[in-house]
Amino acid sequence: MITIPLSADALAATRFAVSPLMHAGALLHPYRPRTTTGAYSLSSSHVSGVLREQRLHLLAAVRQMVHAFAPVFYAPVFLTPPAAAGRIPEPHEDLHRVASAPSRVVARQLDSLLGVQSQHGRAALAALRILRRAADRGEADFANQLACELDRFWLRGLSRTWSEAAAGAAEDIALRTRLLADHGMAGALGSLHESVCYGDGALRMVGPGTVEVPAGGHLVLFPSPWAHTWLLSVDPQEQRPAYLIYPARPRPSSSPPDGTNRSMGGVIGPTRSALLADLEVARTTTQLAALHHLSASTVSYHLGLLHRAGLVSRTRTRNSMYYQRTVPAAALPRPVAEPASPSR
């Protein structure tokens, strides 16, 4: 169990953000599952293959040293600069911040990496040798080489899916904001992953070992489609907040299931069109029933038809089922005036 005490001030400062570097960190993390499924099915072994193929030796060495900090992983602060607020940065912005990190910051963080008492055998010793050789060339050269290798890794492994991943992360944050409004901060934090919960002034995550993160800092929460479990990054020198990467909710499919077009005429009617119009954000059956002055059973019936047609997605959070319009539904005509119905 990993415990992060959160004071009232820390909880008030906790926020969500989208970061290209955090997406890369989720993909590079050595504890990602070795086999994954879905649109972002880059396994840990595939990532290792890219690092070898592109000869990204310094980046691979930094990745190897993360093992020594398990179950909480540590990445140098110059590799995890503060996340931008209110916008999604471009990848080149994050990489520039790595390359231009102040030498004194790089030096302090290198001391942390090089001072690790690793027990992971020859691979860790080889990684330490690579890090020391790079550090001997100076902090500025070290940061610049690492930024160049991250750029090559980004172009090879992430650039083609970045736009979709960033949009999915932004949609996930919108969903968590909705959960925050409906269930409070404890509900929003508890929805991040099945093994994450908040209570008694602390965030707790089920994981290997027992670790209590020093109190005092807040959290920055990063959704990522490449994360298949929670990934916690803590700076032992406390120069930045704790970072928690968590799995973003899958985006609705951009195309409806097979056979949907054949039954579309029997699915869309004025009531269902009106429900779809209000599902730009995720809502529950109860919320929709109150908005449209319908019984919950009537709304549930219509949502069942819409879901089978691929026009809405549904996600269970705690004890509530949330429905949201999919991309095909967003392209449908706006609803027309609806006559009274006996089902109302």
C-alpha positions in Angstrom: 0.0 0.0 0.0 1.3 3.4 -1.0 0.0 6.4 1.1 0.1 10.0 0.1 -1.0 12.3 2.9 -2.9 15.4 1.5 -3.6 18.4 3.6 -6.5 20.7 2.8 -4.1 23.1 1.1 -2.5 20.2 -0.9 -5.9 18.9 -1.9 -7.0 22.4 -3.0 -3.9 22.7 -5.2 -4.2 19.2 -6.8 -5.0 19.5 -10.5 -5.2 17.7 -13.8 -2.8 18.3 -16.7 -1.8 16.9 -20.1 1.9 16.6 -20.9 3.7 15.0 -23.8 6.6 14.1 -21.5 4.2 12.3 -19.1 2.8 10.3 -22.0 6.4 9.4 -22.9 7.0 8.5 -19.3 4.0 6.2 -19.2 5.2 4.4 -22.2 8.8 4.2 -21.0 8.0 3.0 -17.6 9.6 -0.4 -17.0 6.6 -1.7 -15.0 4.1 -1.3 -17.8 2.4 -4.6 -18.7 4.4 -6.5 -21.2 1.4 -7.2 -23.3 -1.4 -4.6 -24.0 -4.4 -4.4 -26.2 -6.3 -1.7 -28.1 -5.2 1.3 -30.1 -2.2 1.9 -27.8 -0.8 -1.6 -27.9 2.9 -0.9 -27.5 4.3 -3.5 -25.0 7.3 -3.0 -22.8 9.3 -5.4 -25.0 8.4 -3.3 -28.0 9.6 -0.1 -26.3 12.9 -1.9 -25.4 13.2 -2.8 -29.1 12.8 0.8 -30.2 15.4 1.9 -27.8 17.9 -0.7 -29.1 17.0 -0.1 -32.8 17.4 3.7 -32.5 20.5 3.4 -30.3 19.0 5.5 -27.5 21.5 4.3 -25.0 21.2 7.2 -22.5 17.4 7.1 -22.4 17.5 3.3 -22.0 20.0 3.8 -19.1 17.7 6.3 -17.3 14.8 3.9 -17.8 16.8 1.0 -16.3 17.6 3.0 -13.2 13.9 3.6 -12.5 13.8 0.0 -11.2 15.9 1.0 -8.2 13.1 3.3 -6.9 10.3 0.8 -7.1 7.4 0.8 -6.3 7.5 4.6 -6.5 9.4 5.6 -9.6 11.7 8.6 -9.8 12.5 10.6 -12.9 14.9 13.6 -12.8 13.1 16.9 -12.3 14.6 18.3 -15.6 12.8 15.4 -17.3 9.5 16.2 -15.7 9.2 20.1 -15.7 6.1 21.7 -14.2 3.0 21.0 -16.4 1.5 23.8 -18.3 -1.8 25.1 -16.9 -4.9 25.7 -19.1 -3.4 24.3 -22.3 -1.8 21.3 -23.8 1.9 22.0 -24.7 3.4 20.9 -28.0 6.0 18.1 -27.8 8.8 20.4 -28.9 8.1 22.7 -26.0 8.6 20.0 -23.5 11.7 18.8 -25.2 13.2 22.3 -25.3 12.6 22.6 -21.6 14.6 19.4 -21.1 17.5 20.5 -23.3 17.7 24.0 -21.6 17.4 22.8 -18.0 19.8 24.8 -15.7 23.0 23.0 -15.1 22.7 23.2 -11.3 19.3 21.4 -11.5 20.7 18.7 -13.8 23.7 18.2 -11.4 21.5 17.7 -8.4 19.3 15.2 -10.2 22.3 13.3 -11.6 23.6 12.9 -8.0 20.3 11.2 -7.1 20.5 8.8 -10.1 24.2 8.0 -9.7 23.9 7.5 -6.0 21.4 4.7 -6.2 22.4 1.5 -4.4 21.0 -0.8 -7.0 20.6 -4.5 -6.5 19.5 -5.3 -10.1 22.7 -6.9 -11.4 24.7 -6.4 -14.5 22.0 -4.4 -16.4 21.9 -1.7 -13.7 25.7 -1.6 -13.5 25.9 -1.1 -17.3 23.3 1.6 -17.1 25.3 3.4 -14.3 28.4 3.3 -16.5 26.5 4.9 -19.4 25.1 7.6 -17.1 28.6 8.4 -15.6 30.2 8.7 -19.1 27.5 11.1 -20.2 27.7 13.1 -17.0 31.5 13.4 -17.4 30.8 15.5 -20.5 29.0 18.1 -18.5 25.4 18.8 -17.3 24.4 20.8 -20.4 25.6 18.1 -22.8 23.8 15.4 -20.7 20.5 17.3 -20.8 20.9 18.0 -24.6 21.7 14.4 -25.5 18.7 13.2 -23.4 16.4 15.7 -25.1 17.6 14.5 -28.6 17.1 10.9 -27.7 13.6 11.6 -26.3 12.8 13.4 -29.6 13.9 10.4 -31.6 11.9 8.1 -29.4 8.9 10.4 -29.7 9.1 10.4 -33.5 9.4 6.6 -33.7 6.8 5.6 -31.0 4.4 8.4 -30.2 4.1 11.1 -32.8 1.5 9.4 -35.0 -1.0 8.9 -32.2 -0.3 12.1 -30.2 -3.2 14.1 -31.5 -5.7 11.4 -30.7 -4.0 10.7 -27.3 -4.1 14.3 -26.3 -7.8 14.6 -27.3 -8.6 11.5 -25.3 -6.7 12.9 -22.3 -8.6 16.2 -22.5 -11.9 14.2 -22.7 -10.9 12.2 -19.7 -10.3 15.4 -17.6 -13.7 16.7 -18.6 -15.2 13.4 -17.3 -13.3 13.7 -14.0 -14.5 17.3 -13.7 -18.0 16.1 -14.0 -17.4 13.4 -11.4 -15.9 16.1 -9.1 -19.1 18.1 -9.4 -21.3 15.1 -8.7 -19.3 13.2 -6.1 -16.7 15.6 -4.7 -12.9 15.3 -4.8 -12.9 11.9 -3.1 -15.2 10.5 -5.8 -13.0 12.0 -8.6 -9.8 10.6 -7.1 -11.4 7.2 -6.4 -12.4 7.0 -10.1 -8.8 7.2 -11.4 -8.2 3.5 -11.0 -9.7 0.5 -9.2 -6.8 0.3 -6.8 -6.8 4.1 -5.9 -9.0 5.5 -3.1 -9.1 8.6 -1.0 -10.1 8.8 2.7 -9.0 10.1 6.1 -6.8 12.8 4.5 -4.7 10.5 2.3 -4.7 9.0 -1.2 -4.0 5.3 -1.1 -2.9 3.0 -3.9 -2.7 -0.8 -3.7 0.7 -1.9 -4.8 3.8 -3.8 -3.9 5.5 -2.9 -0.7 4.5 -0.2 1.9 5.5 3.4 1.2 4.4 6.6 2.8 5.2 9.6 0.7 6.3 12.7 2.7 3.4 15.1 3.4 3.4 18.7 2.2 3.1 18.7 -1.5 0.1 18.5 -3.8 -0.6 16.2 -6.7 -0.6 16.7 -10.5 -2.8 14.1 -12.2 -2.0 13.1 -15.8 -4.4 10.9 -17.8 -2.6 8.8 -20.5 -3.9 6.0 -22.8 -0.4 4.4 -22.6 -0.8 3.9 -18.8 -2.6 0.6 -18.0 -2.3 1.1 -14.2 -1.4 4.0 -12.0 2.2 5.2 -12.1 3.4 7.5 -9.3 6.5 9.7 -9.6 7.9 11.3 -6.5 10.9 13.6 -6.3 13.0 12.6 -3.2 14.4 16.2 -3.1 10.8 17.6 -3.1 11.6 20.1 -5.9 8.3 19.4 -7.6 4.9 17.9 -6.7 4.1 14.2 -6.8 3.0 13.2 -10.3 0.3 10.5 -10.7 -0.2 9.1 -14.2 -3.4 7.1 -14.6 -5.2 5.2 -17.4 -7.3 7.6 -19.5 -10.8 6.2 -20.2 -11.0 4.8 -23.7 -12.5 7.1 -26.3 -15.7 6.0 -28.0 -15.2 4.3 -31.3 -15.3 6.6 -34.3 -17.5 4.1 -36.2 -20.6 2.3 -35.0 -20.7 -1.5 -34.8 -21.5 -3.6 -37.9 -25.1 -3.4 -38.9 -25.8 0.0 -37.3 -26.5 1.8 -40.5 -29.2 -0.8 -41.5 -31.2 -0.1 -38.3 -30.5 3.6 -38.0 -34.0 4.6 -39.1 -35.6 2.6 -36.4 -33.3 4.0 -33.7 -33.5 7.8 -34.1 -36.7 9.4 -33.1 -37.5 12.8 -31.4 -37.0 11.5 -27.8 -33.8 9.8 -28.5 -32.5 12.7 -30.6 -33.2 15.0 -27.6 -31.4 12.7 -25.3 -28.4 12.6 -27.6 -28.3 16.4 -27.7 -27.7 16.4 -24.0 -25.0 13.7 -24.0 -22.2 15.9 -25.2 -21.0 15.5 -21.5 -21.4 12.2 -19.6 -24.7 11.9 -17.7 -26.6 9.3 -15.7 -30.1 8.0 -16.4 -31.3 9.9 -13.4 -29.8 13.2 -14.6 -31.3 12.8 -18.1 -34.7 11.9 -16.6 -34.8 15.1 -14.6 -33.7 17.2 -17.6 -36.3 15.8 -19.9 -39.1 15.2 -17.5 -39.2 11.5 -18.3 -39.3 8.5 -16.0 -36.0 6.8 -15.3 -37.3 3.6 -16.9 -38.2 5.4 -20.1 -34.7 7.0 -20.3 -33.1 3.7 -19.6 -35.0 2.0 -22.5 -34.0 4.7 -25.0 -30.4 4.6 -23.8 -30.3 0.9 -24.3 -31.3 1.3 -27.9 -28.8 4.0 -28.5 -26.0 2.0 -26.9 -26.8 -1.0 -29.0 -26.7 1.2 -32.1 -23.2 2.5 -31.1 -24.5 6.0 -30.6 -23.6 6.3 -26.9 -20.9 4.9 -24.8 -21.4 3.9 -21.2 -18.9 3.9 -18.3 -19.5 2.7 -14.7 -18.0 4.8 -12.0 -18.6 3.7 -8.4 -22.4 3.0 -8.2 -23.4 5.2 -11.2 -23.5 4.4 -15.0 -22.6 7.4 -17.2 -23.6 7.7 -20.8 -22.0 9.9 -23.4 -22.6 10.6 -27.1 -20.1 8.9 -29.5 -18.6 10.5 -32.6 -21.3 9.1 -35.0 -24.0 10.5 -32.8 -22.4 14.0 -32.8 -22.8 14.1 -36.6 -26.5 13.4 -36.5 -29.0 16.2 -37.2 -30.2 18.3 -34.2 -33.5 17.3 -32.6 -36.8 18.6 -33.8 -39.8 19.6 -31.7 -41.3 16.5 -30.1 -45.0 15.8 -29.7 -46.4 14.5 -26.4 -46.0 10.8 -26.0 -47.9 8.3 -23.8 -44.5 7.1 -22.5 -44.0 10.5 -20.9 
